[in-house]
Structures are given as structure tokens and as C-alpha cells.
Amino acid sequence: MSNKSLPFHQRFRGFYPIVVDIETAGVNPNTNALLEIAMVMTTLNDDGQLIPGACVFEHIEQFEGAKLDAASLEFNQIDPYQPLRFAVDEATGLRRLLPHVKQALRDHHCHRAVLVGHNAWFDLLFLKAAMKRSNIASPFHAFTCFDTASLAGLWFGQTVLAKAVQAAGINYDASQAHGAVYDATITAELFCHI
């Protein structure tokens, strides 16, 4: 039986892949602020191929005492003090996002979400730290993740997202890079392509 003919919940042993991208104000999940979270649900088309589904997104306020690394903010071009971001605290943002995850798990008869990301360990660590600070139980597997940097390195010989996407023949807009919605969306395209 080919992977394409398997029901969704059997493809990944009951895990449901959700592409997550998190933009931050540094690299330490315990001290640096989480500023944006985007999640792209995955689904199957009529031919049984994995495709990107709905995207959900939140701007997040820095938690009390969070450190903001100037180099990180310059890199991702996020102004955490911009009032038009309409940012919410971590707990509120997570409580808005997680019902979408739980509904997808029910819809696809899966028992646990698995985070898909480009350098997925980074996003997983920040997500886990935010959930711990917010006292929210995670529907994501605690340590298993699908890393598109590793998958693309194996499949295309490219580990940088822009180069991997281009090697896959997917259009890439560098002017939109380093925003959670765009990075999650393009990573979802790459993951589904692979």
C-alpha cells in the first residue's frame, strides 16, 4: 500500500503535522520574547496528496521581563512596540490558536500534533516555553518534529529555506521572508512538496 492511499491518521502513526513558524526577539526561549506565531494546518487533496490547509496567526506581546535582542529585531523587522500589531499576551494568543489545532486533530482522527518547521527545534523550544509560562498543556509532541531544513538537505542538497524552496521549484518572495505567516506558508509548501 502506497503512502498516498493511507488514511491521514495512518501516515504519521497518528501524528498530525502542523507547520509552525515563530518570530522572536532573540534565540533563548526562556529569556527572549516570542513575537509572532503562525500555524498552517495540513490536509489531503482528492488524490491523497498532502497539501497546505488553513493558516492561523497571532501577534504576541513580549512577556514580562523578556529580553529584546536588537540584532534579531533588525533581522525580522518587527517593532514590538508598534500598536497596530494588535498583539496579545502569550496565553491569549495560544488560547486562540490551539482550538484550531485540536479541531484538526479531531477532523483527521489523530492523537497528537507534530510540529513541522524549518529548523523545527527552534520553534518547538519557543512554543514549549510559551506554553509553560502560560500554564497551557501542549497538543504537540514534546520532542518529535519534522524539520524541513534536514528534509530539504537530504532531498535537494539545500538547507537554507530560500534555496530549498527554489530547488523545489516553488516561488519565493524574499521581501516577505522572516514574517511568521509567510515563512509558515512557504515551509508548508516545501514540506508538502517533499
C-alpha positions as CSV (number, residue, x, y, z in Angstrom):
1,M,0.0,0.0,0.0
2,S,1.5,3.3,-1.0
3,N,1.7,6.3,1.4
4,K,-0.8,8.1,-0.9
5,S,-3.5,5.5,-0.3
6,L,-3.2,5.6,3.5
7,P,-5.8,7.5,5.6
8,F,-4.3,10.7,7.0
9,H,-4.1,9.4,10.6
10,Q,-2.1,6.3,9.5
11,R,0.6,8.2,7.5
12,F,2.4,9.5,10.5
13,R,1.4,6.9,13.2
14,G,-1.5,9.1,14.4
15,F,0.5,12.3,14.5
16,Y,-0.9,15.3,12.7
17,P,1.7,17.6,11.0
18,I,1.2,21.3,11.6
19,V,3.7,23.7,10.1
20,V,4.7,26.3,12.7
21,D,6.8,29.4,12.3
22,I,7.7,31.6,15.3
23,E,9.4,35.0,15.1
24,T,11.3,36.1,18.2
25,A,13.4,38.8,19.7
26,G,16.4,36.5,20.2
27,V,17.4,32.9,20.4
28,N,16.8,31.9,24.0
29,P,13.2,30.6,24.5
30,N,13.4,31.3,28.3
31,T,14.5,34.9,28.1
32,N,13.8,36.3,24.7
33,A,10.3,37.4,23.6
34,L,8.1,35.4,21.2
35,L,6.6,38.0,18.9
36,E,4.6,36.1,16.2
37,I,3.2,32.6,15.8
38,A,1.7,31.2,12.5
39,M,0.4,27.7,12.1
40,V,-0.5,26.1,8.8
41,M,-2.7,23.0,9.0
42,T,-2.1,20.2,6.5
43,T,-4.7,18.2,4.7
44,L,-5.1,15.8,1.8
45,N,-6.4,16.6,-1.7
46,D,-8.7,14.2,-3.6
47,D,-5.6,12.4,-4.9
48,G,-4.4,11.7,-1.4
49,Q,-1.5,14.1,-1.7
50,L,-0.5,16.2,1.4
51,I,-1.3,19.9,0.8
52,P,-1.2,23.1,2.9
53,G,-4.5,24.0,4.5
54,A,-5.7,26.9,6.6
55,C,-3.3,29.3,8.3
56,V,-3.9,30.8,11.7
57,F,-1.8,33.6,13.2
58,E,-1.2,35.8,16.2
59,H,1.0,38.8,17.0
60,I,2.3,38.3,20.6
61,E,3.3,40.8,23.2
62,Q,6.6,40.3,25.0
63,F,6.2,38.6,28.3
64,E,7.1,40.5,31.5
65,G,10.9,40.6,31.8
66,A,11.6,39.4,28.3
67,K,14.8,40.5,26.6
68,L,14.7,42.1,23.2
69,D,17.8,41.5,21.1
70,A,18.4,44.4,18.7
71,A,20.0,42.3,16.1
72,S,17.1,39.8,16.0
73,L,14.6,42.7,15.7
74,E,16.6,44.2,12.9
75,F,16.7,40.9,11.1
76,N,13.0,40.2,11.3
77,Q,11.9,43.9,11.1
78,I,9.4,43.5,13.9
79,D,8.7,46.5,16.1
80,P,7.3,45.0,19.3
81,Y,6.0,48.5,20.4
82,Q,4.0,49.1,17.2
83,P,0.4,49.5,18.4
84,L,-1.1,48.5,15.0
85,R,0.3,44.9,15.5
86,F,-2.7,44.4,17.8
87,A,-0.6,42.0,19.8
88,V,-2.0,39.9,22.6
89,D,-0.3,38.2,25.6
90,E,1.1,34.7,25.1
91,A,-1.7,32.9,26.9
92,T,-4.4,34.7,24.9
93,G,-2.6,34.1,21.6
94,L,-2.1,30.4,22.4
95,R,-5.8,30.0,23.6
96,R,-6.9,31.5,20.2
97,L,-4.6,29.2,18.2
98,L,-5.0,25.9,20.0
99,P,-8.7,25.3,19.2
100,H,-7.7,25.1,15.5
101,V,-5.1,22.5,16.3
102,K,-7.5,20.4,18.4
103,Q,-10.2,20.6,15.7
104,A,-7.7,19.5,13.1
105,L,-6.7,16.5,15.3
106,R,-10.4,15.5,15.6
107,D,-11.0,16.0,11.9
108,H,-8.1,13.8,10.9
109,H,-8.5,11.3,13.7
110,C,-5.0,11.9,15.1
111,H,-4.0,11.8,18.7
112,R,-1.1,14.3,18.8
113,A,0.2,17.2,16.7
114,V,3.7,17.1,15.5
115,L,5.5,20.4,14.7
116,V,6.9,20.9,11.2
117,G,9.3,23.7,10.8
118,H,12.4,24.9,9.1
119,N,15.0,24.3,11.9
120,A,12.0,23.0,13.8
121,W,13.8,22.6,17.1
122,F,13.9,26.4,17.4
123,D,10.2,26.8,17.0
124,L,9.4,23.8,19.2
125,L,11.5,25.2,22.1
126,F,9.9,28.6,21.9
127,L,6.4,27.1,21.7
128,K,7.1,24.8,24.7
129,A,8.5,27.8,26.7
130,A,5.4,30.0,26.0
131,M,3.0,27.1,26.9
132,K,4.9,26.6,30.1
133,R,4.8,30.3,31.0
134,S,1.0,30.3,30.2
135,N,0.3,27.0,32.1
136,I,-1.2,25.5,28.9
137,A,-1.0,21.8,28.1
138,S,0.5,21.3,24.7
139,P,-1.2,19.2,22.0
140,F,2.3,18.9,20.2
141,H,4.6,16.0,20.7
142,A,7.2,17.0,23.3
143,F,10.3,16.2,21.2
144,T,9.4,14.7,17.8
145,C,9.3,17.2,15.0
146,F,9.7,17.2,11.2
147,D,12.5,19.5,10.2
148,T,12.3,20.8,6.6
149,A,15.9,22.0,6.8
150,S,17.0,18.4,7.3
151,L,14.5,17.0,4.8
152,A,15.4,19.6,2.1
153,G,19.1,19.0,2.8
154,L,18.6,15.3,2.1
155,W,16.2,15.7,-0.9
156,F,17.6,18.9,-2.6
157,G,21.1,19.4,-1.1
158,Q,19.9,22.7,0.3
159,T,19.3,23.6,4.0
160,V,18.6,27.4,3.7
161,L,14.8,27.9,3.3
162,A,15.1,30.3,0.3
163,K,17.5,27.9,-1.6
164,A,15.5,24.8,-0.7
165,V,12.2,26.3,-1.9
166,Q,13.8,27.5,-5.2
167,A,15.3,24.0,-5.7
168,A,11.8,22.6,-5.3
169,G,10.5,24.9,-8.0
170,I,8.4,26.9,-5.6
171,N,8.2,30.7,-6.0
172,Y,9.9,32.6,-3.2
173,D,9.5,36.2,-2.3
174,A,12.5,37.4,-0.2
175,S,10.7,40.7,0.6
176,Q,8.1,38.8,2.6
177,A,10.6,36.5,4.4
178,H,11.0,36.5,8.2
179,G,7.4,37.1,8.9
180,A,5.7,34.2,10.6
181,V,2.8,33.9,8.1
182,Y,4.9,33.9,5.0
183,D,7.6,31.6,6.4
184,A,5.0,29.1,7.7
185,T,3.1,29.2,4.4
186,I,6.3,28.7,2.3
187,T,7.6,26.0,4.7
188,A,4.2,24.2,4.4
189,E,4.6,24.2,0.6
190,L,8.1,22.8,0.9
191,F,7.1,20.1,3.4
192,C,4.1,19.0,1.3
193,H,6.2,19.0,-1.9
194,I,8.8,16.8,-0.3
